[in-house]
Amino acid sequence: MQKLNVLNVNEALPKWSVHQWLVAIDEQFRKQDYHQARNLILQAVPIFPDYAVFRDRLLMVDSRWSKPISSRGIHLVTPDEHDFSYLQQCYADEAFMQQLLPMGRKKQSAEAIQHALRKSEFSVVHYRSMHRIIKKEVHSDPKQPSSQYNLKPIGLASLVDIQIAHRRAELLIGIPDQGERQRATAVVMMLIMDLAFNEVGLHKLTSLVLANNPHSQRSTVAIGFTQEGLRRQHLCDPQTRQWLDCYENGIVADDFRHNSVIARVSKRVVGRDITTKPV
């Protein structure tokens, strides 16, 4: 098969077939040159608007996955190497990880954390996940909101198990300090929903909640998720070896658009109604 000369792409654009575009794009994925891959996809999509493979590839490298987002002094920051110590601290905190990842997905070594940080800009391609560190503004003069501030990490927010073809992801939010959790959770939830449904165009978010945590389940349903099922004896507690049930919850784009609670809360904590479809 003749290799396409990507460097001369502008001359070849009108003549390329779907197959030729895919070969060129996949070559950039193989090289892990995702910026070039995205440039090629953005040129291919208008030519073949109904070809789903191009849109799937574009979702994987969409720059909005790492777009800075913030509201009310809460920032969801794409982690970089400066955040290594905080991430290492989080993974070492068993109680926190139990809250974030019920029944624990495996612990991360220092090497694994550093490797993930190097791949954070395109984590959806590498890991089918998006991770943000939740940081709050700490002002040098608390009485002066306009004073200079630093960003203090207070938790983690992630979309994991991202299903590209189905436009679906599982939502995880973990804030270890109870006081910080009460103040920040609603803001984080609204920012993540806005990103998921309005920015990158997901169709559904899911959330698994342990059945022995009724407060978390009530909060999840109250904010707009629908309890879709109960997974019986779905997880095994690594310490007690007991089998635990968990609730399966989900919210689809249609329900998000017509949810009065999300509309009201987002106006309060984000300053606008995020359920309104962007133009």
C-alpha positions, 0 to 999 in steps of 0.5 A: 500500500502506498504511504500517504505524504501527510506533509503535503496534505493541503494539496491532496485534500480534495482527492483523498478517499475515506480509506486514505483519510483513515490511513493518514489519521491512524498513522498520526495516532500510531506516532502519538502525534495527536495534534496532527491527528486532530488537524487531519480529522477536522479537515476530513469531517466536513468532507464526510459529515456522515462518517461516524469513524471520523467523529469517534476519532475526533472525540478522542482527541477533542481539546475540550477534554482538557479545557480549564473550567472554574466557578465560585473559586473552584477550579477543575485543573488538568493535572501536570507534573507539579501535581505529582505529590498531591496525587501520590498522597491521594492514592496513599489515602485508603479512606479517600480512595475508598470514597472515590473508587469503591472497593478499590481499583488497584493502587498506583505506583509512583512510576504509574502516576508520573507516566499518566501525568505525561499523558494527561493532555490526551488521557482519553486516547491512552486510558479512556478517562479524563482526570481533573484535580479539584482546587480552590482559591485561597486568597492572601487576604480572605477579606478581599476577594480581589486579592491574589490567590493560590490554588489549593488541591482539595480532591479529584474529579474524573470521567472514567470508562469512557465509551467513545462509540456510545458517548458514555462515561462514569462520573467519579468525585472525591473530596476527603474533607467533609467541610470542603465536600459540602461547599464544593460538590455541587459546583464540581458536579455542575462543571463536570456535567457542563463539560460532558454534555455541552462541551464534548457532547456525551450522551450519558453519565453513569454513577455507581454508589454502594448500597450501604451509603444511602446518603450518597445515593439520595444525593445522586438521585436528587441532583438528577440521576435516575436509579437504573438498577441494583447490582447485587453482590457486585463488589467485594470489600478487600478488608472484610471480604464481604460482598456488597450491593451497589446502585447503578445510576444514570442521566442521559442528555434528554433528561439533563436538558429538562431537569429543573433541579440542575437548571436551578443549581447551575444558575446559582453556582455557575451563573447560568443554566447549563441545561440550555443547549449551546448554540 
